């Protein structure tokens, strides 16, 4: 179900990127530097760094982003607009520009517990439109996409139209929520193309290393774990080595199919670990 434009994107190159979350401790920051350099050897386009709404992790995000940039790597900070004012967002964009940051991931984000002020932005499309007005073409803007439908969307059609609106507002490309069903990704891409979206839509990839953690994340974000995968993962119990080997096999096959059928690249949700992502990329012939 992939289109000719997707096949062309896949043939033209391979967009590889890795996502981190800001460490809470100095020890965590040091460990992330080691992980970062291992993954940097694979030649990614950029690293991204997640962001907490309402300033919960803003300072940590900033510190992590600048640490990556100062090491000479391209980095894309996540920007969450919930609870943000236009003034605060202008200041943050100006700060990133002053440090030579050229890419951002623009998200709505979640309202922190107890916060009632939505701020000046209601949707991610509002943020994307603001970034373009504020900074022109300085930033390459990544938007979020949900092949299996955003858990808060009123309907699949509404979710798809919201995605198209983000792209029309000025996003250059998109990164999807992770998924385990390649057909959902290709169907989403085809539907988006029919709404006029021609920008690259890069699939998000979640390596499998811990079943309990994966189930919790997936239930929260609406990513479906196929029953056969859940059953196999649950059956491994405390056999961590077998679980991880199975996870590498399953995700490698997913990545192989995505790339063979025209996906323009892969974006790994690393959880600040390197081994699983490297093993998957090695299995599909994208790492030494």
SULJO-V664972 format. One line per field, one symbol per residue. burial: I if it has 9 or more other ideal C-beta (glycine too) atoms within 8 Angstrom, else O. A space follows every 50 residues. Layout:
# SULJO-V664972
burial=???
This chain:
# SULJO-V664972
burial=OIIOOIIOIIOOOIIIIIIIOIIOOOOIIOIIIIIIIIIIOIOIOIIIII IIIIOOIIOIIIIIIIIIIOIOIIIIIIIIIIIIOIOOIIOIIOIIIOIO IOIIIIIIIOIIOOIOOOIOIOIIIIIIIIIIOOIOOOIIIIIIIIIIII OOIOOOOIIIIIIIIIIOIIIOIIIIIIIIIIOIIIIIIIIIIOIOIOII IIIIIIIIIOIOOIIOIIOOIIIIIOOOIIOIIOOIOOOOOOIIOIIIII IIOIIIIIIOIIIIIIIIIIOIIIOIIIIIIIIIOOOO
